[in-house]
Amino acid sequence: MSIEGALNSAGAEKKALEAVAVGNAMAGLLTGQECIRGQVVLRDMGIGGVPVINAENACASAATAHYPTYTSIFP
């Protein structure tokens, strides 16, 4: 899964997460579970108790989810 890959690449552990941004394009429509996709994915990975930003913006979902993290690092 991309979350685990990103954590491994960064040398970080799940417990180090302070917030999470999740981009999703279609899973909500396919599963009927809108607006909380990030929480559902993270719960299954054992990650909880952190703020989650869910971005559902068609083919721009990943870029939209990435934007707040990018601007907080590079103001």
CHARMM internal coordinates of N, CA and C (Angstrom, degrees):
IC EDIT
DIST 1 N 1 CA 1.4488
DIST 1 CA 1 C 1.5309
ANGL 1 N 1 CA 1 C 108.60
DIST 1 C 2 N 1.2972
ANGL 1 CA 1 C 2 N 116.93
DIHE 1 N 1 CA 1 C 2 N 146.52
DIST 2 N 2 CA 1.4636
ANGL 1 C 2 N 2 CA 121.11
DIHE 1 CA 1 C 2 N 2 CA -174.49
DIST 2 CA 2 C 1.5227
ANGL 2 N 2 CA 2 C 112.96
DIHE 1 C 2 N 2 CA 2 C -63.88
DIST 2 C 3 N 1.3209
ANGL 2 CA 2 C 3 N 118.21
DIHE 2 N 2 CA 2 C 3 N -30.63
DIST 3 N 3 CA 1.4685
ANGL 2 C 3 N 3 CA 120.58
DIHE 2 CA 2 C 3 N 3 CA 179.34
DIST 3 CA 3 C 1.5201
ANGL 3 N 3 CA 3 C 110.03
DIHE 2 C 3 N 3 CA 3 C -65.47
DIST 3 C 4 N 1.3200
ANGL 3 CA 3 C 4 N 116.05
DIHE 3 N 3 CA 3 C 4 N -46.88
DIST 4 N 4 CA 1.4616
ANGL 3 C 4 N 4 CA 119.47
DIHE 3 CA 3 C 4 N 4 CA 179.17
DIST 4 CA 4 C 1.5278
ANGL 4 N 4 CA 4 C 111.05
DIHE 3 C 4 N 4 CA 4 C -64.56
DIST 4 C 5 N 1.3232
ANGL 4 CA 4 C 5 N 117.00
DIHE 4 N 4 CA 4 C 5 N -38.31
DIST 5 N 5 CA 1.4624
ANGL 4 C 5 N 5 CA 120.84
DIHE 4 CA 4 C 5 N 5 CA 177.12
DIST 5 CA 5 C 1.5194
ANGL 5 N 5 CA 5 C 112.12
DIHE 4 C 5 N 5 CA 5 C -62.73
DIST 5 C 6 N 1.3374
ANGL 5 CA 5 C 6 N 115.97
DIHE 5 N 5 CA 5 C 6 N -42.21
DIST 6 N 6 CA 1.4652
ANGL 5 C 6 N 6 CA 119.90
DIHE 5 CA 5 C 6 N 6 CA 179.49
DIST 6 CA 6 C 1.5302
ANGL 6 N 6 CA 6 C 110.73
DIHE 5 C 6 N 6 CA 6 C -66.09
DIST 6 C 7 N 1.3256
ANGL 6 CA 6 C 7 N 117.07
DIHE 6 N 6 CA 6 C 7 N -42.27
DIST 7 N 7 CA 1.4686
ANGL 6 C 7 N 7 CA 120.02
DIHE 6 CA 6 C 7 N 7 CA 178.22
DIST 7 CA 7 C 1.5239
ANGL 7 N 7 CA 7 C 110.75
DIHE 6 C 7 N 7 CA 7 C -62.84
DIST 7 C 8 N 1.3352
ANGL 7 CA 7 C 8 N 116.90
DIHE 7 N 7 CA 7 C 8 N -44.67
DIST 8 N 8 CA 1.4637
ANGL 7 C 8 N 8 CA 120.26
DIHE 7 CA 7 C 8 N 8 CA 179.07
DIST 8 CA 8 C 1.5186
ANGL 8 N 8 CA 8 C 111.33
DIHE 7 C 8 N 8 CA 8 C -62.62
DIST 8 C 9 N 1.3331
ANGL 8 CA 8 C 9 N 116.66
DIHE 8 N 8 CA 8 C 9 N -42.46
DIST 9 N 9 CA 1.4627
ANGL 8 C 9 N 9 CA 121.23
DIHE 8 CA 8 C 9 N 9 CA -179.94
DIST 9 CA 9 C 1.5248
ANGL 9 N 9 CA 9 C 111.44
DIHE 8 C 9 N 9 CA 9 C -62.69
DIST 9 C 10 N 1.3360
ANGL 9 CA 9 C 10 N 116.07
DIHE 9 N 9 CA 9 C 10 N -36.42
DIST 10 N 10 CA 1.4627
ANGL 9 C 10 N 10 CA 120.83
DIHE 9 CA 9 C 10 N 10 CA -179.31
DIST 10 CA 10 C 1.5282
ANGL 10 N 10 CA 10 C 112.50
DIHE 9 C 10 N 10 CA 10 C -84.22
DIST 10 C 11 N 1.3212
ANGL 10 CA 10 C 11 N 116.75
DIHE 10 N 10 CA 10 C 11 N -8.35
DIST 11 N 11 CA 1.4602
ANGL 10 C 11 N 11 CA 119.87
DIHE 10 CA 10 C 11 N 11 CA -176.46
DIST 11 CA 11 C 1.5149
ANGL 11 N 11 CA 11 C 111.89
DIHE 10 C 11 N 11 CA 11 C 68.87
DIST 11 C 12 N 1.3309
ANGL 11 CA 11 C 12 N 116.66
DIHE 11 N 11 CA 11 C 12 N 29.78
DIST 12 N 12 CA 1.4704
ANGL 11 C 12 N 12 CA 122.00
DIHE 11 CA 11 C 12 N 12 CA -177.24
DIST 12 CA 12 C 1.5231
ANGL 12 N 12 CA 12 C 110.46
DIHE 11 C 12 N 12 CA 12 C -111.20
DIST 12 C 13 N 1.3226
ANGL 12 CA 12 C 13 N 115.09
DIHE 12 N 12 CA 12 C 13 N 158.55
DIST 13 N 13 CA 1.4603
ANGL 12 C 13 N 13 CA 121.19
DIHE 12 CA 12 C 13 N 13 CA 176.87
DIST 13 CA 13 C 1.5242
ANGL 13 N 13 CA 13 C 109.60
DIHE 12 C 13 N 13 CA 13 C -108.58
DIST 13 C 14 N 1.3207
ANGL 13 CA 13 C 14 N 115.58
DIHE 13 N 13 CA 13 C 14 N 159.47
DIST 14 N 14 CA 1.4697
ANGL 13 C 14 N 14 CA 120.86
DIHE 13 CA 13 C 14 N 14 CA 179.91
DIST 14 CA 14 C 1.5156
ANGL 14 N 14 CA 14 C 112.14
DIHE 13 C 14 N 14 CA 14 C -54.78
DIST 14 C 15 N 1.3120
ANGL 14 CA 14 C 15 N 117.19
DIHE 14 N 14 CA 14 C 15 N -39.81
DIST 15 N 15 CA 1.4678
ANGL 14 C 15 N 15 CA 120.60
DIHE 14 CA 14 C 15 N 15 CA -176.84
DIST 15 CA 15 C 1.5301
ANGL 15 N 15 CA 15 C 112.64
DIHE 14 C 15 N 15 CA 15 C -67.56
DIST 15 C 16 N 1.3362
ANGL 15 CA 15 C 16 N 117.85
DIHE 15 N 15 CA 15 C 16 N -13.23
DIST 16 N 16 CA 1.4646
ANGL 15 C 16 N 16 CA 121.36
DIHE 15 CA 15 C 16 N 16 CA 179.15
DIST 16 CA 16 C 1.5292
ANGL 16 N 16 CA 16 C 112.37
DIHE 15 C 16 N 16 CA 16 C -82.72
DIST 16 C 17 N 1.3200
ANGL 16 CA 16 C 17 N 117.92
DIHE 16 N 16 CA 16 C 17 N -11.32
DIST 17 N 17 CA 1.4654
ANGL 16 C 17 N 17 CA 120.78
DIHE 16 CA 16 C 17 N 17 CA -178.07
DIST 17 CA 17 C 1.5242
ANGL 17 N 17 CA 17 C 110.85
DIHE 16 C 17 N 17 CA 17 C -66.72
DIST 17 C 18 N 1.3081
ANGL 17 CA 17 C 18 N 116.26
DIHE 17 N 17 CA 17 C 18 N 132.76
DIST 18 N 18 CA 1.4704
ANGL 17 C 18 N 18 CA 122.12
DIHE 17 CA 17 C 18 N 18 CA 176.83
DIST 18 CA 18 C 1.5258
ANGL 18 N 18 CA 18 C 111.28
DIHE 17 C 18 N 18 CA 18 C -104.46
DIST 18 C 19 N 1.3196
ANGL 18 CA 18 C 19 N 117.26
DIHE 18 N 18 CA 18 C 19 N -24.50
DIST 19 N 19 CA 1.4593
ANGL 18 C 19 N 19 CA 123.87
DIHE 18 CA 18 C 19 N 19 CA 177.49
DIST 19 CA 19 C 1.5237
ANGL 19 N 19 CA 19 C 107.28
DIHE 18 C 19 N 19 CA 19 C -163.55
DIST 19 C 20 N 1.3289
ANGL 19 CA 19 C 20 N 115.94
DIHE 19 N 19 CA 19 C 20 N 160.84
DIST 20 N 20 CA 1.4615
ANGL 19 C 20 N 20 CA 120.67
DIHE 19 CA 19 C 20 N 20 CA -178.14
DIST 20 CA 20 C 1.5239
ANGL 20 N 20 CA 20 C 108.98
DIHE 19 C 20 N 20 CA 20 C -137.81
DIST 20 C 21 N 1.3277
ANGL 20 CA 20 C 21 N 116.59
DIHE 20 N 20 CA 20 C 21 N 138.44
DIST 21 N 21 CA 1.4630
ANGL 20 C 21 N 21 CA 122.03
DIHE 20 CA 20 C 21 N 21 CA 172.65
DIST 21 CA 21 C 1.5216
ANGL 21 N 21 CA 21 C 107.44
DIHE 20 C 21 N 21 CA 21 C -115.18
DIST 21 C 22 N 1.3281
ANGL 21 CA 21 C 22 N 116.80
DIHE 21 N 21 CA 21 C 22 N 129.22
DIST 22 N 22 CA 1.4609
ANGL 21 C 22 N 22 CA 122.15
DIHE 21 CA 21 C 22 N 22 CA -176.77
DIST 22 CA 22 C 1.5220
ANGL 22 N 22 CA 22 C 109.14
DIHE 21 C 22 N 22 CA 22 C -122.89
DIST 22 C 23 N 1.3250
ANGL 22 CA 22 C 23 N 116.17
DIHE 22 N 22 CA 22 C 23 N 127.15
DIST 23 N 23 CA 1.4551
ANGL 22 C 23 N 23 CA 121.47
DIHE 22 CA 22 C 23 N 23 CA 174.69
DIST 23 CA 23 C 1.5131
ANGL 23 N 23 CA 23 C 109.78
DIHE 22 C 23 N 23 CA 23 C -104.14
DIST 23 C 24 N 1.3223
ANGL 23 CA 23 C 24 N 117.26
DIHE 23 N 23 CA 23 C 24 N 133.49
DIST 24 N 24 CA 1.4469
ANGL 23 C 24 N 24 CA 122.24
DIHE 23 CA 23 C 24 N 24 CA -177.92
DIST 24 CA 24 C 1.5264
ANGL 24 N 24 CA 24 C 108.54
DIHE 23 C 24 N 24 CA 24 C -144.42
DIST 24 C 25 N 1.3127
ANGL 24 CA 24 C 25 N 116.49
DIHE 24 N 24 CA 24 C 25 N 138.44
DIST 25 N 25 CA 1.4551
ANGL 24 C 25 N 25 CA 118.97
DIHE 24 CA 24 C 25 N 25 CA -178.71
DIST 25 CA 25 C 1.5209
ANGL 25 N 25 CA 25 C 113.54
DIHE 24 C 25 N 25 CA 25 C -106.98
DIST 25 C 26 N 1.3102
ANGL 25 CA 25 C 26 N 119.32
DIHE 25 N 25 CA 25 C 26 N -39.68
DIST 26 N 26 CA 1.4591
ANGL 25 C 26 N 26 CA 119.86
DIHE 25 CA 25 C 26 N 26 CA -170.81
DIST 26 CA 26 C 1.5278
ANGL 26 N 26 CA 26 C 116.35
DIHE 25 C 26 N 26 CA 26 C -131.75
DIST 26 C 27 N 1.3032
ANGL 26 CA 26 C 27 N 119.45
DIHE 26 N 26 CA 26 C 27 N -16.22
DIST 27 N 27 CA 1.4640
ANGL 26 C 27 N 27 CA 119.75
DIHE 26 CA 26 C 27 N 27 CA -172.53
DIST 27 CA 27 C 1.5218
ANGL 27 N 27 CA 27 C 112.60
DIHE 26 C 27 N 27 CA 27 C -57.98
DIST 27 C 28 N 1.3109
ANGL 27 CA 27 C 28 N 118.00
DIHE 27 N 27 CA 27 C 28 N -37.12
DIST 28 N 28 CA 1.4601
ANGL 27 C 28 N 28 CA 120.31
DIHE 27 CA 27 C 28 N 28 CA 178.82
DIST 28 CA 28 C 1.5088
ANGL 28 N 28 CA 28 C 112.44
DIHE 27 C 28 N 28 CA 28 C -60.65
DIST 28 C 29 N 1.3187
ANGL 28 CA 28 C 29 N 115.98
DIHE 28 N 28 CA 28 C 29 N -42.45
DIST 29 N 29 CA 1.4646
ANGL 28 C 29 N 29 CA 120.13
DIHE 28 CA 28 C 29 N 29 CA 178.53
DIST 29 CA 29 C 1.5199
ANGL 29 N 29 CA 29 C 111.68
DIHE 28 C 29 N 29 CA 29 C -67.04
DIST 29 C 30 N 1.3103
ANGL 29 CA 29 C 30 N 116.83
DIHE 29 N 29 CA 29 C 30 N -38.77
DIST 30 N 30 CA 1.4562
ANGL 29 C 30 N 30 CA 120.78
DIHE 29 CA 29 C 30 N 30 CA -177.00
DIST 30 CA 30 C 1.5213
ANGL 30 N 30 CA 30 C 113.22
DIHE 29 C 30 N 30 CA 30 C -75.30
DIST 30 C 31 N 1.3307
ANGL 30 CA 30 C 31 N 116.99
DIHE 30 N 30 CA 30 C 31 N -31.51
DIST 31 N 31 CA 1.4676
ANGL 30 C 31 N 31 CA 120.15
DIHE 30 CA 30 C 31 N 31 CA -175.72
DIST 31 CA 31 C 1.5150
ANGL 31 N 31 CA 31 C 113.30
DIHE 30 C 31 N 31 CA 31 C -104.42
DIST 31 C 32 N 1.3279
ANGL 31 CA 31 C 32 N 117.69
DIHE 31 N 31 CA 31 C 32 N -12.88
DIST 32 N 32 CA 1.4561
ANGL 31 C 32 N 32 CA 120.78
DIHE 31 CA 31 C 32 N 32 CA -176.93
DIST 32 CA 32 C 1.5190
ANGL 32 N 32 CA 32 C 112.88
DIHE 31 C 32 N 32 CA 32 C 77.17
DIST 32 C 33 N 1.3053
ANGL 32 CA 32 C 33 N 117.44
DIHE 32 N 32 CA 32 C 33 N 13.12
DIST 33 N 33 CA 1.4618
ANGL 32 C 33 N 33 CA 122.59
DIHE 32 CA 32 C 33 N 33 CA -178.09
DIST 33 CA 33 C 1.5180
ANGL 33 N 33 CA 33 C 108.27
DIHE 32 C 33 N 33 CA 33 C -112.61
DIST 33 C 34 N 1.3240
ANGL 33 CA 33 C 34 N 116.77
DIHE 33 N 33 CA 33 C 34 N 81.74
DIST 34 N 34 CA 1.4582
ANGL 33 C 34 N 34 CA 122.13
DIHE 33 CA 33 C 34 N 34 CA -176.90
DIST 34 CA 34 C 1.5304
ANGL 34 N 34 CA 34 C 111.85
DIHE 33 C 34 N 34 CA 34 C -83.83
DIST 34 C 35 N 1.2989
ANGL 34 CA 34 C 35 N 116.27
DIHE 34 N 34 CA 34 C 35 N 155.38
DIST 35 N 35 CA 1.4649
ANGL 34 C 35 N 35 CA 126.20
DIHE 34 CA 34 C 35 N 35 CA 166.51
DIST 35 CA 35 C 1.5274
ANGL 35 N 35 CA 35 C 116.17
DIHE 34 C 35 N 35 CA 35 C 73.11
DIST 35 C 36 N 1.3092
ANGL 35 CA 35 C 36 N 120.12
DIHE 35 N 35 CA 35 C 36 N -9.92
DIST 36 N 36 CA 1.4744
ANGL 35 C 36 N 36 CA 119.93
DIHE 35 CA 35 C 36 N 36 CA -179.91
DIST 36 CA 36 C 1.5239
ANGL 36 N 36 CA 36 C 111.62
DIHE 35 C 36 N 36 CA 36 C -129.69
DIST 36 C 37 N 1.3119
ANGL 36 CA 36 C 37 N 117.36
DIHE 36 N 36 CA 36 C 37 N 28.65
DIST 37 N 37 CA 1.4661
ANGL 36 C 37 N 37 CA 120.44
DIHE 36 CA 36 C 37 N 37 CA -177.25
DIST 37 CA 37 C 1.5220
ANGL 37 N 37 CA 37 C 111.86
DIHE 36 C 37 N 37 CA 37 C -58.24
DIST 37 C 38 N 1.3003
ANGL 37 CA 37 C 38 N 117.56
DIHE 37 N 37 CA 37 C 38 N -42.31
DIST 38 N 38 CA 1.4621
ANGL 37 C 38 N 38 CA 119.53
DIHE 37 CA 37 C 38 N 38 CA 179.62
DIST 38 CA 38 C 1.5158
ANGL 38 N 38 CA 38 C 112.12
DIHE 37 C 38 N 38 CA 38 C -60.20
DIST 38 C 39 N 1.3144
ANGL 38 CA 38 C 39 N 117.01
DIHE 38 N 38 CA 38 C 39 N -44.93
DIST 39 N 39 CA 1.4575
ANGL 38 C 39 N 39 CA 120.61
DIHE 38 CA 38 C 39 N 39 CA 179.77
DIST 39 CA 39 C 1.5293
ANGL 39 N 39 CA 39 C 111.12
DIHE 38 C 39 N 39 CA 39 C -62.15
DIST 39 C 40 N 1.3319
ANGL 39 CA 39 C 40 N 117.36
DIHE 39 N 39 CA 39 C 40 N -39.40
DIST 40 N 40 CA 1.4609
ANGL 39 C 40 N 40 CA 121.09
DIHE 39 CA 39 C 40 N 40 CA 179.74
DIST 40 CA 40 C 1.5272
ANGL 40 N 40 CA 40 C 110.61
DIHE 39 C 40 N 40 CA 40 C -65.06
DIST 40 C 41 N 1.3234
ANGL 40 CA 40 C 41 N 117.04
DIHE 40 N 40 CA 40 C 41 N -47.67
DIST 41 N 41 CA 1.4670
ANGL 40 C 41 N 41 CA 121.13
DIHE 40 CA 40 C 41 N 41 CA 179.97
DIST 41 CA 41 C 1.5259
ANGL 41 N 41 CA 41 C 110.65
DIHE 40 C 41 N 41 CA 41 C -63.17
DIST 41 C 42 N 1.3267
ANGL 41 CA 41 C 42 N 116.63
DIHE 41 N 41 CA 41 C 42 N -46.32
DIST 42 N 42 CA 1.4634
ANGL 41 C 42 N 42 CA 120.32
DIHE 41 CA 41 C 42 N 42 CA -176.97
DIST 42 CA 42 C 1.5205
ANGL 42 N 42 CA 42 C 111.89
DIHE 41 C 42 N 42 CA 42 C -66.63
DIST 42 C 43 N 1.3194
ANGL 42 CA 42 C 43 N 117.14
DIHE 42 N 42 CA 42 C 43 N -38.76
DIST 43 N 43 CA 1.4683
ANGL 42 C 43 N 43 CA 120.23
DIHE 42 CA 42 C 43 N 43 CA 178.88
DIST 43 CA 43 C 1.5266
ANGL 43 N 43 CA 43 C 110.38
DIHE 42 C 43 N 43 CA 43 C -58.61
DIST 43 C 44 N 1.3185
ANGL 43 CA 43 C 44 N 116.59
DIHE 43 N 43 CA 43 C 44 N -43.73
DIST 44 N 44 CA 1.4626
ANGL 43 C 44 N 44 CA 120.78
DIHE 43 CA 43 C 44 N 44 CA 179.63
DIST 44 CA 44 C 1.5268
ANGL 44 N 44 CA 44 C 112.30
DIHE 43 C 44 N 44 CA 44 C -64.99
DIST 44 C 45 N 1.3339
ANGL 44 CA 44 C 45 N 116.84
DIHE 44 N 44 CA 44 C 45 N -20.81
DIST 45 N 45 CA 1.4625
ANGL 44 C 45 N 45 CA 121.27
DIHE 44 CA 44 C 45 N 45 CA 178.08
DIST 45 CA 45 C 1.5265
ANGL 45 N 45 CA 45 C 112.54
DIHE 44 C 45 N 45 CA 45 C -94.38
DIST 45 C 46 N 1.3340
ANGL 45 CA 45 C 46 N 116.98
DIHE 45 N 45 CA 45 C 46 N -2.78
DIST 46 N 46 CA 1.4588
ANGL 45 C 46 N 46 CA 120.02
DIHE 45 CA 45 C 46 N 46 CA -178.61
DIST 46 CA 46 C 1.5202
ANGL 46 N 46 CA 46 C 113.18
DIHE 45 C 46 N 46 CA 46 C 83.49
DIST 46 C 47 N 1.3296
ANGL 46 CA 46 C 47 N 117.25
DIHE 46 N 46 CA 46 C 47 N 20.24
DIST 47 N 47 CA 1.4600
ANGL 46 C 47 N 47 CA 121.61
DIHE 46 CA 46 C 47 N 47 CA 178.84
DIST 47 CA 47 C 1.5230
ANGL 47 N 47 CA 47 C 108.15
DIHE 46 C 47 N 47 CA 47 C -108.07
DIST 47 C 48 N 1.3160
ANGL 47 CA 47 C 48 N 116.72
DIHE 47 N 47 CA 47 C 48 N 125.91
DIST 48 N 48 CA 1.4602
ANGL 47 C 48 N 48 CA 120.41
DIHE 47 CA 47 C 48 N 48 CA 178.58
DIST 48 CA 48 C 1.5135
ANGL 48 N 48 CA 48 C 110.13
DIHE 47 C 48 N 48 CA 48 C -158.09
DIST 48 C 49 N 1.3238
ANGL 48 CA 48 C 49 N 115.34
DIHE 48 N 48 CA 48 C 49 N 173.88
DIST 49 N 49 CA 1.4559
ANGL 48 C 49 N 49 CA 120.05
DIHE 48 CA 48 C 49 N 49 CA 176.90
DIST 49 CA 49 C 1.5144
ANGL 49 N 49 CA 49 C 114.64
DIHE 48 C 49 N 49 CA 49 C 77.17
DIST 49 C 50 N 1.3470
ANGL 49 CA 49 C 50 N 117.17
DIHE 49 N 49 CA 49 C 50 N 16.04
DIST 50 N 50 CA 1.4627
ANGL 49 C 50 N 50 CA 120.38
DIHE 49 CA 49 C 50 N 50 CA 176.36
DIST 50 CA 50 C 1.5302
ANGL 50 N 50 CA 50 C 108.30
DIHE 49 C 50 N 50 CA 50 C -124.35
DIST 50 C 51 N 1.3321
ANGL 50 CA 50 C 51 N 117.79
DIHE 50 N 50 CA 50 C 51 N 152.84
DIST 51 N 51 CA 1.4563
ANGL 50 C 51 N 51 CA 119.86
DIHE 50 CA 50 C 51 N 51 CA 175.54
DIST 51 CA 51 C 1.5340
ANGL 51 N 51 CA 51 C 110.71
DIHE 50 C 51 N 51 CA 51 C -62.55
DIST 51 C 52 N 1.3367
ANGL 51 CA 51 C 52 N 115.97
DIHE 51 N 51 CA 51 C 52 N 141.71
DIST 52 N 52 CA 1.4593
ANGL 51 C 52 N 52 CA 121.28
DIHE 51 CA 51 C 52 N 52 CA 179.84
DIST 52 CA 52 C 1.5260
ANGL 52 N 52 CA 52 C 108.96
DIHE 51 C 52 N 52 CA 52 C -126.65
DIST 52 C 53 N 1.3168
ANGL 52 CA 52 C 53 N 116.11
DIHE 52 N 52 CA 52 C 53 N 126.96
DIST 53 N 53 CA 1.4606
ANGL 52 C 53 N 53 CA 122.36
DIHE 52 CA 52 C 53 N 53 CA 172.92
DIST 53 CA 53 C 1.5180
ANGL 53 N 53 CA 53 C 106.64
DIHE 52 C 53 N 53 CA 53 C -100.66
DIST 53 C 54 N 1.3328
ANGL 53 CA 53 C 54 N 117.10
DIHE 53 N 53 CA 53 C 54 N 119.62
DIST 54 N 54 CA 1.4549
ANGL 53 C 54 N 54 CA 122.32
DIHE 53 CA 53 C 54 N 54 CA 177.56
DIST 54 CA 54 C 1.5191
ANGL 54 N 54 CA 54 C 108.65
DIHE 53 C 54 N 54 CA 54 C -102.24
DIST 54 C 55 N 1.3238
ANGL 54 CA 54 C 55 N 116.39
DIHE 54 N 54 CA 54 C 55 N 124.12
DIST 55 N 55 CA 1.4606
ANGL 54 C 55 N 55 CA 121.14
DIHE 54 CA 54 C 55 N 55 CA 177.61
DIST 55 CA 55 C 1.5200
ANGL 55 N 55 CA 55 C 108.92
DIHE 54 C 55 N 55 CA 55 C -115.95
DIST 55 C 56 N 1.3135
ANGL 55 CA 55 C 56 N 116.47
DIHE 55 N 55 CA 55 C 56 N 118.27
DIST 56 N 56 CA 1.4596
ANGL 55 C 56 N 56 CA 121.96
DIHE 55 CA 55 C 56 N 56 CA 175.95
DIST 56 CA 56 C 1.5220
ANGL 56 N 56 CA 56 C 106.47
DIHE 55 C 56 N 56 CA 56 C -121.15
DIST 56 C 57 N 1.3278
ANGL 56 CA 56 C 57 N 115.03
DIHE 56 N 56 CA 56 C 57 N 99.71
DIST 57 N 57 CA 1.4591
ANGL 56 C 57 N 57 CA 120.99
DIHE 56 CA 56 C 57 N 57 CA -171.47
DIST 57 CA 57 C 1.5298
ANGL 57 N 57 CA 57 C 109.76
DIHE 56 C 57 N 57 CA 57 C -141.86
DIST 57 C 58 N 1.3280
ANGL 57 CA 57 C 58 N 115.81
DIHE 57 N 57 CA 57 C 58 N 50.76
DIST 58 N 58 CA 1.4652
ANGL 57 C 58 N 58 CA 122.37
DIHE 57 CA 57 C 58 N 58 CA 179.13
DIST 58 CA 58 C 1.5269
ANGL 58 N 58 CA 58 C 110.61
DIHE 57 C 58 N 58 CA 58 C 49.00
DIST 58 C 59 N 1.3256
ANGL 58 CA 58 C 59 N 117.56
DIHE 58 N 58 CA 58 C 59 N -132.28
DIST 59 N 59 CA 1.4666
ANGL 58 C 59 N 59 CA 119.92
DIHE 58 CA 58 C 59 N 59 CA -175.05
DIST 59 CA 59 C 1.5293
ANGL 59 N 59 CA 59 C 112.90
DIHE 58 C 59 N 59 CA 59 C -75.42
DIST 59 C 60 N 1.3267
ANGL 59 CA 59 C 60 N 118.22
DIHE 59 N 59 CA 59 C 60 N -3.58
DIST 60 N 60 CA 1.4628
ANGL 59 C 60 N 60 CA 121.22
DIHE 59 CA 59 C 60 N 60 CA 177.54
DIST 60 CA 60 C 1.5314
ANGL 60 N 60 CA 60 C 111.99
DIHE 59 C 60 N 60 CA 60 C -103.25
DIST 60 C 61 N 1.3288
ANGL 60 CA 60 C 61 N 117.63
DIHE 60 N 60 CA 60 C 61 N 14.21
DIST 61 N 61 CA 1.4644
ANGL 60 C 61 N 61 CA 120.94
DIHE 60 CA 60 C 61 N 61 CA -176.17
DIST 61 CA 61 C 1.5213
ANGL 61 N 61 CA 61 C 113.17
DIHE 60 C 61 N 61 CA 61 C -60.46
DIST 61 C 62 N 1.3168
ANGL 61 CA 61 C 62 N 117.51
DIHE 61 N 61 CA 61 C 62 N -44.91
DIST 62 N 62 CA 1.4645
ANGL 61 C 62 N 62 CA 119.79
DIHE 61 CA 61 C 62 N 62 CA -178.72
DIST 62 CA 62 C 1.5270
ANGL 62 N 62 CA 62 C 111.41
DIHE 61 C 62 N 62 CA 62 C -63.67
DIST 62 C 63 N 1.3280
ANGL 62 CA 62 C 63 N 116.59
DIHE 62 N 62 CA 62 C 63 N -44.41
DIST 63 N 63 CA 1.4672
ANGL 62 C 63 N 63 CA 120.18
DIHE 62 CA 62 C 63 N 63 CA 178.96
DIST 63 CA 63 C 1.5233
ANGL 63 N 63 CA 63 C 111.03
DIHE 62 C 63 N 63 CA 63 C -64.41
DIST 63 C 64 N 1.3174
ANGL 63 CA 63 C 64 N 116.92
DIHE 63 N 63 CA 63 C 64 N -39.43
DIST 64 N 64 CA 1.4562
ANGL 63 C 64 N 64 CA 121.09
DIHE 63 CA 63 C 64 N 64 CA 179.26
DIST 64 CA 64 C 1.5226
ANGL 64 N 64 CA 64 C 110.82
DIHE 63 C 64 N 64 CA 64 C -65.61
DIST 64 C 65 N 1.3291
ANGL 64 CA 64 C 65 N 117.11
DIHE 64 N 64 CA 64 C 65 N -41.76
DIST 65 N 65 CA 1.4643
ANGL 64 C 65 N 65 CA 120.69
DIHE 64 CA 64 C 65 N 65 CA 178.65
DIST 65 CA 65 C 1.5221
ANGL 65 N 65 CA 65 C 111.06
DIHE 64 C 65 N 65 CA 65 C -66.88
DIST 65 C 66 N 1.3141
ANGL 65 CA 65 C 66 N 116.75
DIHE 65 N 65 CA 65 C 66 N -35.75
DIST 66 N 66 CA 1.4639
ANGL 65 C 66 N 66 CA 121.58
DIHE 65 CA 65 C 66 N 66 CA -177.29
DIST 66 CA 66 C 1.5288
ANGL 66 N 66 CA 66 C 112.32
DIHE 65 C 66 N 66 CA 66 C -73.61
DIST 66 C 67 N 1.3061
ANGL 66 CA 66 C 67 N 117.69
DIHE 66 N 66 CA 66 C 67 N -28.57
DIST 67 N 67 CA 1.4654
ANGL 66 C 67 N 67 CA 121.73
DIHE 66 CA 66 C 67 N 67 CA -173.42
DIST 67 CA 67 C 1.5384
ANGL 67 N 67 CA 67 C 114.10
DIHE 66 C 67 N 67 CA 67 C -54.34
DIST 67 C 68 N 1.3463
ANGL 67 CA 67 C 68 N 120.35
DIHE 67 N 67 CA 67 C 68 N -50.74
DIST 68 N 68 CA 1.4838
ANGL 67 C 68 N 68 CA 117.84
DIHE 67 CA 67 C 68 N 68 CA -178.77
DIST 68 CA 68 C 1.5244
ANGL 68 N 68 CA 68 C 113.19
DIHE 67 C 68 N 68 CA 68 C -64.17
DIST 68 C 69 N 1.3246
ANGL 68 CA 68 C 69 N 117.67
DIHE 68 N 68 CA 68 C 69 N -31.72
DIST 69 N 69 CA 1.4631
ANGL 68 C 69 N 69 CA 118.72
DIHE 68 CA 68 C 69 N 69 CA 178.64
DIST 69 CA 69 C 1.5235
ANGL 69 N 69 CA 69 C 110.38
DIHE 68 C 69 N 69 CA 69 C -72.22
DIST 69 C 70 N 1.3168
ANGL 69 CA 69 C 70 N 116.89
DIHE 69 N 69 CA 69 C 70 N -37.63
DIST 70 N 70 CA 1.4622
ANGL 69 C 70 N 70 CA 120.81
DIHE 69 CA 69 C 70 N 70 CA 178.59
DIST 70 CA 70 C 1.5151
ANGL 70 N 70 CA 70 C 111.68
DIHE 69 C 70 N 70 CA 70 C -66.34
DIST 70 C 71 N 1.3217
ANGL 70 CA 70 C 71 N 116.97
DIHE 70 N 70 CA 70 C 71 N -43.30
DIST 71 N 71 CA 1.4610
ANGL 70 C 71 N 71 CA 119.21
DIHE 70 CA 70 C 71 N 71 CA -177.17
DIST 71 CA 71 C 1.5229
ANGL 71 N 71 CA 71 C 112.12
DIHE 70 C 71 N 71 CA 71 C -73.28
DIST 71 C 72 N 1.3275
ANGL 71 CA 71 C 72 N 118.43
DIHE 71 N 71 CA 71 C 72 N -24.45
DIST 72 N 72 CA 1.4642
ANGL 71 C 72 N 72 CA 118.87
DIHE 71 CA 71 C 72 N 72 CA 177.02
DIST 72 CA 72 C 1.5195
ANGL 72 N 72 CA 72 C 112.00
DIHE 71 C 72 N 72 CA 72 C -77.36
DIST 72 C 73 N 1.3360
ANGL 72 CA 72 C 73 N 115.76
DIHE 72 N 72 CA 72 C 73 N -25.21
DIST 73 N 73 CA 1.4604
ANGL 72 C 73 N 73 CA 119.81
DIHE 72 CA 72 C 73 N 73 CA 178.15
DIST 73 CA 73 C 1.5180
ANGL 73 N 73 CA 73 C 110.75
DIHE 72 C 73 N 73 CA 73 C -85.46
DIST 73 C 74 N 1.3385
ANGL 73 CA 73 C 74 N 116.39
DIHE 73 N 73 CA 73 C 74 N -38.80
DIST 74 N 74 CA 1.4655
ANGL 73 C 74 N 74 CA 122.73
DIHE 73 CA 73 C 74 N 74 CA -177.91
DIST 74 CA 74 C 1.5208
ANGL 74 N 74 CA 74 C 109.73
DIHE 73 C 74 N 74 CA 74 C -122.18
DIST 74 C 75 N 1.3423
ANGL 74 CA 74 C 75 N 118.29
DIHE 74 N 74 CA 74 C 75 N 78.17
DIST 75 N 75 CA 1.4706
ANGL 74 C 75 N 75 CA 120.42
DIHE 74 CA 74 C 75 N 75 CA -177.11
DIST 75 CA 75 C 1.5215
ANGL 75 N 75 CA 75 C 113.08
DIHE 74 C 75 N 75 CA 75 C -65.93
END
COOR INIT
IC SEED 1 N 1 CA 1 C
IC BUILD
